[in-house]
């Protein structure tokens, strides 16, 4: 196995998989926070953080 392939594989394993796990947790937690905020203040619109608002 060449050095480039080995470094690519190590990068995927050491950075890609942990980042994928963090994004999965983020995907579960953010809707729960949105539901909680919507239940606390039903008259206001919940705006997700970290969303680029173009318009």
PQR file of N, CA, C, O and H, with PARSE charges and radii, in Angstrom:
ATOM      1  N   UNK A   1       0.859  -1.176   0.000 -0.4000 1.5000
ATOM      2  CA  UNK A   1       0.000   0.000   0.000 -0.0000 2.0000
ATOM      3  C   UNK A   1       0.901   1.234   0.000  0.5500 1.7000
ATOM      4  O   UNK A   1       1.855   1.330   0.772 -0.5500 1.4000
ATOM      5  N   UNK A   2       0.577   2.160  -0.874 -0.4000 1.5000
ATOM      6  CA  UNK A   2       1.419   3.346  -0.977 -0.0000 2.0000
ATOM      7  C   UNK A   2       1.185   4.282   0.207  0.5500 1.7000
ATOM      8  O   UNK A   2       0.197   4.165   0.932 -0.5500 1.4000
ATOM      9  H   UNK A   2      -0.198   2.082  -1.501  0.4000 1.0000
ATOM     10  N   UNK A   3       2.100   5.191   0.378 -0.4000 1.5000
ATOM     11  CA  UNK A   3       1.988   6.143   1.494 -0.0000 2.0000
ATOM     12  C   UNK A   3       0.764   7.038   1.342  0.5500 1.7000
ATOM     13  O   UNK A   3       0.118   7.391   2.329 -0.5500 1.4000
ATOM     14  H   UNK A   3       2.903   5.286  -0.210  0.4000 1.0000
ATOM     15  N   UNK A   4       0.450   7.402   0.108 -0.4000 1.5000
ATOM     16  CA  UNK A   4      -0.696   8.278  -0.120 -0.0000 2.0000
ATOM     17  C   UNK A   4      -2.005   7.572   0.235  0.5500 1.7000
ATOM     18  O   UNK A   4      -2.895   8.167   0.843 -0.5500 1.4000
ATOM     19  H   UNK A   4       0.975   7.115  -0.694  0.4000 1.0000
ATOM     20  N   UNK A   5      -2.111   6.315  -0.144 -0.4000 1.5000
ATOM     21  CA  UNK A   5      -3.322   5.564   0.189 -0.0000 2.0000
ATOM     22  C   UNK A   5      -3.427   5.348   1.689  0.5500 1.7000
ATOM     23  O   UNK A   5      -4.515   5.432   2.257 -0.5500 1.4000
ATOM     24  H   UNK A   5      -1.388   5.832  -0.638  0.4000 1.0000
ATOM     25  N   UNK A   6      -2.309   5.073   2.328 -0.4000 1.5000
ATOM     26  CA  UNK A   6      -2.308   4.870   3.774 -0.0000 2.0000
ATOM     27  C   UNK A   6      -2.673   6.156   4.509  0.5500 1.7000
ATOM     28  O   UNK A   6      -3.435   6.126   5.475 -0.5500 1.4000
ATOM     29  H   UNK A   6      -1.424   5.005   1.866  0.4000 1.0000
ATOM     30  N   UNK A   7      -2.134   7.281   4.056 -0.4000 1.5000
ATOM     31  CA  UNK A   7      -2.465   8.545   4.719 -0.0000 2.0000
ATOM     32  C   UNK A   7      -3.929   8.919   4.479  0.5500 1.7000
ATOM     33  O   UNK A   7      -4.573   9.474   5.368 -0.5500 1.4000
ATOM     34  H   UNK A   7      -1.515   7.305   3.271  0.4000 1.0000
ATOM     35  N   UNK A   8      -4.458   8.626   3.302 -0.4000 1.5000
ATOM     36  CA  UNK A   8      -5.873   8.880   3.048 -0.0000 2.0000
ATOM     37  C   UNK A   8      -6.763   8.019   3.916  0.5500 1.7000
ATOM     38  O   UNK A   8      -7.776   8.492   4.431 -0.5500 1.4000
ATOM     39  H   UNK A   8      -3.934   8.175   2.579  0.4000 1.0000
ATOM     40  N   UNK A   9      -6.396   6.755   4.084 -0.4000 1.5000
ATOM     41  CA  UNK A   9      -7.167   5.851   4.932 -0.0000 2.0000
ATOM     42  C   UNK A   9      -7.116   6.287   6.390  0.5500 1.7000
ATOM     43  O   UNK A   9      -8.140   6.279   7.072 -0.5500 1.4000
ATOM     44  H   UNK A   9      -5.572   6.371   3.665  0.4000 1.0000
ATOM     45  N   UNK A  10      -5.951   6.664   6.872 -0.4000 1.5000
ATOM     46  CA  UNK A  10      -5.829   7.123   8.253 -0.0000 2.0000
ATOM     47  C   UNK A  10      -6.597   8.424   8.480  0.5500 1.7000
ATOM     48  O   UNK A  10      -7.199   8.617   9.536 -0.5500 1.4000
ATOM     49  H   UNK A  10      -5.119   6.670   6.318  0.4000 1.0000
ATOM     50  N   UNK A  11      -6.574   9.309   7.494 -0.4000 1.5000
ATOM     51  CA  UNK A  11      -7.333  10.550   7.614 -0.0000 2.0000
ATOM     52  C   UNK A  11      -8.821  10.258   7.713  0.5500 1.7000
ATOM     53  O   UNK A  11      -9.514  10.864   8.531 -0.5500 1.4000
ATOM     54  H   UNK A  11      -6.085   9.153   6.637  0.4000 1.0000
ATOM     55  N   UNK A  12      -9.322   9.346   6.900 -0.4000 1.5000
ATOM     56  CA  UNK A  12     -10.742   8.997   6.940 -0.0000 2.0000
ATOM     57  C   UNK A  12     -11.113   8.377   8.277  0.5500 1.7000
ATOM     58  O   UNK A  12     -12.165   8.685   8.837 -0.5500 1.4000
ATOM     59  H   UNK A  12      -8.759   8.854   6.236  0.4000 1.0000
ATOM     60  N   UNK A  13     -10.256   7.508   8.789 -0.4000 1.5000
ATOM     61  CA  UNK A  13     -10.566   6.819  10.044 -0.0000 2.0000
ATOM     62  C   UNK A  13     -10.437   7.760  11.240  0.5500 1.7000
ATOM     63  O   UNK A  13     -11.281   7.729  12.136 -0.5500 1.4000
ATOM     64  H   UNK A  13      -9.401   7.258   8.334  0.4000 1.0000
ATOM     65  N   UNK A  14      -9.413   8.584  11.270 -0.4000 1.5000
ATOM     66  CA  UNK A  14      -9.150   9.423  12.446 -0.0000 2.0000
ATOM     67  C   UNK A  14      -9.934  10.733  12.450  0.5500 1.7000
ATOM     68  O   UNK A  14     -10.165  11.304  13.516 -0.5500 1.4000
ATOM     69  H   UNK A  14      -8.727   8.610  10.543  0.4000 1.0000
ATOM     70  N   UNK A  15     -10.343  11.215  11.289 -0.4000 1.5000
ATOM     71  CA  UNK A  15     -11.081  12.480  11.225 -0.0000 2.0000
ATOM     72  C   UNK A  15     -12.506  12.262  10.730  0.5500 1.7000
ATOM     73  O   UNK A  15     -13.446  12.827  11.289 -0.5500 1.4000
ATOM     74  H   UNK A  15     -10.155  10.751  10.423  0.4000 1.0000
ATOM     75  N   UNK A  16     -12.675  11.460   9.702 -0.4000 1.5000
ATOM     76  CA  UNK A  16     -13.982  11.285   9.079 -0.0000 2.0000
ATOM     77  C   UNK A  16     -15.006  10.618   9.966  0.5500 1.7000
ATOM     78  O   UNK A  16     -16.121  11.119  10.108 -0.5500 1.4000
ATOM     79  H   UNK A  16     -11.911  11.001   9.248  0.4000 1.0000
ATOM     80  N   UNK A  17     -14.646   9.496  10.567 -0.4000 1.5000
ATOM     81  CA  UNK A  17     -15.609   8.772  11.407 -0.0000 2.0000
ATOM     82  C   UNK A  17     -16.005   9.541  12.658  0.5500 1.7000
ATOM     83  O   UNK A  17     -17.194   9.598  12.969 -0.5500 1.4000
ATOM     84  H   UNK A  17     -13.740   9.090  10.452  0.4000 1.0000
ATOM     85  N   UNK A  18     -15.062  10.141  13.399 -0.4000 1.5000
ATOM     86  CA  UNK A  18     -15.497  10.946  14.552 -0.0000 2.0000
ATOM     87  C   UNK A  18     -16.364  12.143  14.144  0.5500 1.7000
ATOM     88  O   UNK A  18     -17.325  12.479  14.835 -0.5500 1.4000
ATOM     89  H   UNK A  18     -14.095  10.095  13.146  0.4000 1.0000
ATOM     90  N   UNK A  19     -16.026  12.780  13.029 -0.4000 1.5000
ATOM     91  CA  UNK A  19     -16.836  13.902  12.557 -0.0000 2.0000
ATOM     92  C   UNK A  19     -18.233  13.437  12.160  0.5500 1.7000
ATOM     93  O   UNK A  19     -19.214  14.143  12.397 -0.5500 1.4000
ATOM     94  H   UNK A  19     -15.245  12.508  12.467  0.4000 1.0000
ATOM     95  N   UNK A  20     -18.326  12.272  11.568 -0.4000 1.5000
ATOM     96  CA  UNK A  20     -19.624  11.712  11.214 -0.0000 2.0000
ATOM     97  C   UNK A  20     -20.463  11.443  12.460  0.5500 1.7000
ATOM     98  O   UNK A  20     -21.672  11.675  12.455 -0.5500 1.4000
ATOM     99  H   UNK A  20     -17.529  11.699  11.375  0.4000 1.0000
ATOM    100  N   UNK A  21     -19.834  10.961  13.516 -0.4000 1.5000
ATOM    101  CA  UNK A  21     -20.547  10.738  14.773 -0.0000 2.0000
ATOM    102  C   UNK A  21     -21.036  12.035  15.392  0.5500 1.7000
ATOM    103  O   UNK A  21     -22.160  12.104  15.891 -0.5500 1.4000
ATOM    104  H   UNK A  21     -18.852  10.773  13.520  0.4000 1.0000
ATOM    105  N   UNK A  22     -20.195  13.066  15.362 -0.4000 1.5000
ATOM    106  CA  UNK A  22     -20.608  14.363  15.901 -0.0000 2.0000
ATOM    107  C   UNK A  22     -21.774  14.952  15.110  0.5500 1.7000
ATOM    108  O   UNK A  22     -22.694  15.530  15.688 -0.5500 1.4000
ATOM    109  H   UNK A  22     -19.283  13.010  14.957  0.4000 1.0000
ATOM    110  N   UNK A  23     -21.731  14.806  13.800 -0.4000 1.5000
ATOM    111  CA  UNK A  23     -22.833  15.316  12.987 -0.0000 2.0000
ATOM    112  C   UNK A  23     -24.120  14.538  13.231  0.5500 1.7000
ATOM    113  O   UNK A  23     -25.207  15.114  13.181 -0.5500 1.4000
ATOM    114  H   UNK A  23     -20.984  14.337  13.330  0.4000 1.0000
ATOM    115  N   UNK A  24     -24.017  13.256  13.490 -0.4000 1.5000
ATOM    116  CA  UNK A  24     -25.213  12.462  13.796 -0.0000 2.0000
ATOM    117  C   UNK A  24     -25.833  12.907  15.115  0.5500 1.7000
ATOM    118  O   UNK A  24     -27.055  13.015  15.223 -0.5500 1.4000
ATOM    119  H   UNK A  24     -23.134  12.787  13.530  0.4000 1.0000
ATOM    120  N   UNK A  25     -25.000  13.164  16.117 -0.4000 1.5000
ATOM    121  CA  UNK A  25     -25.502  13.658  17.404 -0.0000 2.0000
ATOM    122  C   UNK A  25     -26.136  15.037  17.228  0.5500 1.7000
ATOM    123  O   UNK A  25     -27.191  15.316  17.796 -0.5500 1.4000
ATOM    124  H   UNK A  25     -24.007  13.076  16.030  0.4000 1.0000
ATOM    125  N   UNK A  26     -25.497  15.887  16.447 -0.4000 1.5000
ATOM    126  CA  UNK A  26     -26.016  17.226  16.172 -0.0000 2.0000
ATOM    127  C   UNK A  26     -27.379  17.150  15.490  0.5500 1.7000
ATOM    128  O   UNK A  26     -28.275  17.939  15.788 -0.5500 1.4000
ATOM    129  H   UNK A  26     -24.639  15.660  15.986  0.4000 1.0000
ATOM    130  N   UNK A  27     -27.528  16.194  14.572 -0.4000 1.5000
ATOM    131  CA  UNK A  27     -28.782  16.031  13.847 -0.0000 2.0000
ATOM    132  C   UNK A  27     -29.908  15.574  14.765  0.5500 1.7000
ATOM    133  O   UNK A  27     -31.075  15.848  14.482 -0.5500 1.4000
ATOM    134  H   UNK A  27     -26.800  15.553  14.329  0.4000 1.0000
ATOM    135  N   UNK A  28     -29.594  14.896  15.838 -0.4000 1.5000
ATOM    136  CA  UNK A  28     -30.611  14.451  16.789 -0.0000 2.0000
ATOM    137  C   UNK A  28     -30.934  15.549  17.799  0.5500 1.7000
ATOM    138  O   UNK A  28     -32.095  15.740  18.160 -0.5500 1.4000
ATOM    139  H   UNK A  28     -28.646  14.673  16.068  0.4000 1.0000
ATOM    140  N   UNK A  29     -29.915  16.269  18.256 -0.4000 1.5000
ATOM    141  CA  UNK A  29     -30.091  17.252  19.328 -0.0000 2.0000
ATOM    142  C   UNK A  29     -30.808  18.513  18.838  0.5500 1.7000
ATOM    143  O   UNK A  29     -31.672  19.036  19.543 -0.5500 1.4000
ATOM    144  H   UNK A  29     -28.971  16.114  17.963  0.4000 1.0000
ATOM    145  N   UNK A  30     -30.473  19.004  17.663 -0.4000 1.5000
ATOM    146  CA  UNK A  30     -31.040  20.272  17.198 -0.0000 2.0000
ATOM    147  C   UNK A  30     -32.564  20.241  17.038  0.5500 1.7000
ATOM    148  O   UNK A  30     -33.214  21.200  17.453 -0.5500 1.4000
ATOM    149  H   UNK A  30     -29.771  18.580  17.090  0.4000 1.0000
ATOM    150  N   UNK A  31     -33.168  19.204  16.465 -0.4000 1.5000
ATOM    151  CA  UNK A  31     -34.639  19.186  16.426 -0.0000 2.0000
ATOM    152  C   UNK A  31     -35.275  19.112  17.811  0.5500 1.7000
ATOM    153  O   UNK A  31     -36.353  19.667  18.023 -0.5500 1.4000
ATOM    154  H   UNK A  31     -32.640  18.424  16.127  0.4000 1.0000
ATOM    155  N   UNK A  32     -34.628  18.438  18.748 -0.4000 1.5000
ATOM    156  CA  UNK A  32     -35.159  18.387  20.114 -0.0000 2.0000
ATOM    157  C   UNK A  32     -35.154  19.779  20.729  0.5500 1.7000
ATOM    158  O   UNK A  32     -36.116  20.171  21.389 -0.5500 1.4000
ATOM    159  H   UNK A  32     -33.752  17.986  18.575  0.4000 1.0000
ATOM    160  N   UNK A  33     -34.080  20.527  20.517 -0.4000 1.5000
ATOM    161  CA  UNK A  33     -34.024  21.905  21.012 -0.0000 2.0000
ATOM    162  C   UNK A  33     -35.079  22.777  20.332  0.5500 1.7000
ATOM    163  O   UNK A  33     -35.680  23.638  20.974 -0.5500 1.4000
ATOM    164  H   UNK A  33     -33.298  20.209  19.981  0.4000 1.0000
ATOM    165  N   UNK A  34     -35.304  22.559  19.044 -0.4000 1.5000
ATOM    166  CA  UNK A  34     -36.317  23.333  18.327 -0.0000 2.0000
ATOM    167  C   UNK A  34     -37.712  23.031  18.852  0.5500 1.7000
ATOM    168  O   UNK A  34     -38.529  23.939  19.005 -0.5500 1.4000
ATOM    169  H   UNK A  34     -34.815  21.859  18.523  0.4000 1.0000
ATOM    170  N   UNK A  35     -37.989  21.765  19.129 -0.4000 1.5000
ATOM    171  CA  UNK A  35     -39.298  21.397  19.680 -0.0000 2.0000
ATOM    172  C   UNK A  35     -39.493  22.026  21.050  0.5500 1.7000
ATOM    173  O   UNK A  35     -40.568  22.545  21.352 -0.5500 1.4000
ATOM    174  H   UNK A  35     -37.325  21.028  19.005  0.4000 1.0000
ATOM    175  N   UNK A  36     -38.455  21.982  21.882 -0.4000 1.5000
ATOM    176  CA  UNK A  36     -38.559  22.570  23.219 -0.0000 2.0000
ATOM    177  C   UNK A  36     -38.786  24.078  23.135  0.5500 1.7000
ATOM    178  O   UNK A  36     -39.591  24.625  23.890 -0.5500 1.4000
ATOM    179  H   UNK A  36     -37.582  21.560  21.637  0.4000 1.0000
ATOM    180  N   UNK A  37     -38.086  24.751  22.227 -0.4000 1.5000
ATOM    181  CA  UNK A  37     -38.269  26.198  22.079 -0.0000 2.0000
ATOM    182  C   UNK A  37     -39.654  26.525  21.531  0.5500 1.7000
ATOM    183  O   UNK A  37     -40.262  27.515  21.938 -0.5500 1.4000
ATOM    184  H   UNK A  37     -37.433  24.307  21.614  0.4000 1.0000
ATOM    185  N   UNK A  38     -40.154  25.708  20.617 -0.4000 1.5000
ATOM    186  CA  UNK A  38     -41.488  25.949  20.059 -0.0000 2.0000
ATOM    187  C   UNK A  38     -42.571  25.710  21.099  0.5500 1.7000
ATOM    188  O   UNK A  38     -43.601  26.383  21.078 -0.5500 1.4000
ATOM    189  H   UNK A  38     -39.660  24.904  20.287  0.4000 1.0000
ATOM    190  N   UNK A  39     -42.362  24.778  21.996 -0.4000 1.5000
ATOM    191  CA  UNK A  39     -43.351  24.529  23.044 -0.0000 2.0000
ATOM    192  C   UNK A  39     -43.329  25.615  24.119  0.5500 1.7000
ATOM    193  O   UNK A  39     -44.361  25.921  24.716 -0.5500 1.4000
ATOM    194  H   UNK A  39     -41.525  24.231  22.013  0.4000 1.0000
ATOM    195  N   UNK A  40     -42.144  26.202  24.366 -0.4000 1.5000
ATOM    196  CA  UNK A  40     -42.044  27.284  25.353 -0.0000 2.0000
ATOM    197  C   UNK A  40     -42.700  28.557  24.852  0.5500 1.7000
ATOM    198  O   UNK A  40     -43.393  29.240  25.605 -0.5500 1.4000
ATOM    199  H   UNK A  40     -41.306  25.954  23.881  0.4000 1.0000
ATOM    200  N   UNK A  41     -42.483  28.880  23.575 -0.4000 1.5000
ATOM    201  CA  UNK A  41     -43.032  30.106  22.986 -0.0000 2.0000
ATOM    202  C   UNK A  41     -43.777  29.747  21.702  0.5500 1.7000
ATOM    203  O   UNK A  41     -43.208  29.853  20.616 -0.5500 1.4000
ATOM    204  H   UNK A  41     -41.920  28.325  22.963  0.4000 1.0000
ATOM    205  N   UNK A  42     -45.021  29.331  21.803 -0.4000 1.5000
ATOM    206  CA  UNK A  42     -45.736  28.859  20.610 -0.0000 2.0000
ATOM    207  C   UNK A  42     -46.067  29.959  19.598  0.5500 1.7000
ATOM    208  O   UNK A  42     -46.354  29.653  18.441 -0.5500 1.4000
ATOM    209  H   UNK A  42     -45.483  29.245  22.686  0.4000 1.0000
ATOM    210  N   UNK A  43     -46.034  31.220  20.001 -0.4000 1.5000
ATOM    211  CA  UNK A  43     -46.378  32.303  19.078 -0.0000 2.0000
ATOM    212  C   UNK A  43     -45.199  32.776  18.235  0.5500 1.7000
ATOM    213  O   UNK A  43     -45.398  33.490  17.252 -0.5500 1.4000
ATOM    214  H   UNK A  43     -45.800  31.470  20.941  0.4000 1.0000
ATOM    215  N   UNK A  44     -43.991  32.398  18.594 -0.4000 1.5000
ATOM    216  CA  UNK A  44     -42.825  32.860  17.846 -0.0000 2.0000
ATOM    217  C   UNK A  44     -42.258  31.727  16.989  0.5500 1.7000
ATOM    218  O   UNK A  44     -42.405  30.546  17.304 -0.5500 1.4000
ATOM    219  H   UNK A  44     -43.829  31.818  19.393  0.4000 1.0000
ATOM    220  N   UNK A  45     -41.613  32.126  15.907 -0.4000 1.5000
ATOM    221  CA  UNK A  45     -41.006  31.163  14.987 -0.0000 2.0000
ATOM    222  C   UNK A  45     -39.609  30.830  15.486  0.5500 1.7000
ATOM    223  O   UNK A  45     -38.833  31.727  15.816 -0.5500 1.4000
ATOM    224  H   UNK A  45     -41.493  33.085  15.652  0.4000 1.0000
ATOM    225  N   UNK A  46     -39.290  29.553  15.540 -0.4000 1.5000
ATOM    226  CA  UNK A  46     -37.946  29.151  15.962 -0.0000 2.0000
ATOM    227  C   UNK A  46     -37.019  29.230  14.765  0.5500 1.7000
ATOM    228  O   UNK A  46     -37.323  28.698  13.697 -0.5500 1.4000
ATOM    229  H   UNK A  46     -39.920  28.825  15.272  0.4000 1.0000
ATOM    230  N   UNK A  47     -35.894  29.890  14.944 -0.4000 1.5000
ATOM    231  CA  UNK A  47     -34.898  29.997  13.882 -0.0000 2.0000
ATOM    232  C   UNK A  47     -33.692  29.170  14.273  0.5500 1.7000
ATOM    233  O   UNK A  47     -33.067  29.408  15.307 -0.5500 1.4000
ATOM    234  H   UNK A  47     -35.646  30.322  15.811  0.4000 1.0000
ATOM    235  N   UNK A  48     -33.370  28.198  13.440 -0.4000 1.5000
ATOM    236  CA  UNK A  48     -32.230  27.332  13.698 -0.0000 2.0000
ATOM    237  C   UNK A  48     -30.940  28.139  13.685  0.5500 1.7000
ATOM    238  O   UNK A  48     -30.757  28.997  12.822 -0.5500 1.4000
ATOM    239  H   UNK A  48     -33.878  28.004  12.600  0.4000 1.0000
ATOM    240  N   UNK A  49     -30.049  27.877  14.627 -0.4000 1.5000
ATOM    241  CA  UNK A  49     -28.735  28.518  14.563 -0.0000 2.0000
ATOM    242  C   UNK A  49     -27.891  27.865  13.467  0.5500 1.7000
ATOM    243  O   UNK A  49     -28.192  26.756  13.025 -0.5500 1.4000
ATOM    244  H   UNK A  49     -30.198  27.180  15.329  0.4000 1.0000
ATOM    245  N   UNK A  50     -26.871  28.533  13.045 -0.4000 1.5000
ATOM    246  CA  UNK A  50     -25.912  28.044  12.044 -0.0000 2.0000
ATOM    247  C   UNK A  50     -26.527  27.892  10.657  0.5500 1.7000
ATOM    248  O   UNK A  50     -25.993  27.153   9.829 -0.5500 1.4000
ATOM    249  H   UNK A  50     -26.627  29.433  13.404  0.4000 1.0000
ATOM    250  N   UNK A  51     -27.650  28.582  10.385 -0.4000 1.5000
ATOM    251  CA  UNK A  51     -28.270  28.519   9.072 -0.0000 2.0000
ATOM    252  C   UNK A  51     -27.970  29.830   8.349  0.5500 1.7000
ATOM    253  O   UNK A  51     -28.206  30.912   8.886 -0.5500 1.4000
ATOM    254  H   UNK A  51     -28.083  29.182  11.057  0.4000 1.0000
ATOM    255  N   UNK A  52     -27.453  29.725   7.133 -0.4000 1.5000
ATOM    256  CA  UNK A  52     -27.168  30.900   6.321 -0.0000 2.0000
ATOM    257  C   UNK A  52     -28.481  31.440   5.765  0.5500 1.7000
ATOM    258  O   UNK A  52     -29.182  30.747   5.028 -0.5500 1.4000
ATOM    259  H   UNK A  52     -27.261  28.846   6.696  0.4000 1.0000
ATOM    260  N   UNK A  53     -28.802  32.648   6.113 -0.4000 1.5000
ATOM    261  CA  UNK A  53     -30.048  33.265   5.661 -0.0000 2.0000
ATOM    262  C   UNK A  53     -29.739  34.194   4.492  0.5500 1.7000
ATOM    263  O   UNK A  53     -29.187  35.277   4.680 -0.5500 1.4000
ATOM    264  H   UNK A  53     -28.233  33.211   6.712  0.4000 1.0000
ATOM    265  N   UNK A  54     -30.094  33.769   3.299 -0.4000 1.5000
ATOM    266  CA  UNK A  54     -29.758  34.512   2.092 -0.0000 2.0000
ATOM    267  C   UNK A  54     -30.728  35.662   1.871  0.5500 1.7000
ATOM    268  O   UNK A  54     -30.314  36.771   1.535 -0.5500 1.4000
ATOM    269  H   UNK A  54     -30.543  32.889   3.146  0.4000 1.0000
ATOM    270  N   UNK A  55     -32.002  35.405   2.057 -0.4000 1.5000
ATOM    271  CA  UNK A  55     -32.999  36.457   1.808 -0.0000 2.0000
ATOM    272  C   UNK A  55     -33.290  37.238   3.057  0.5500 1.7000
ATOM    273  O   UNK A  55     -34.104  38.161   3.032 -0.5500 1.4000
ATOM    274  H   UNK A  55     -32.339  34.504   2.330  0.4000 1.0000
TER
END
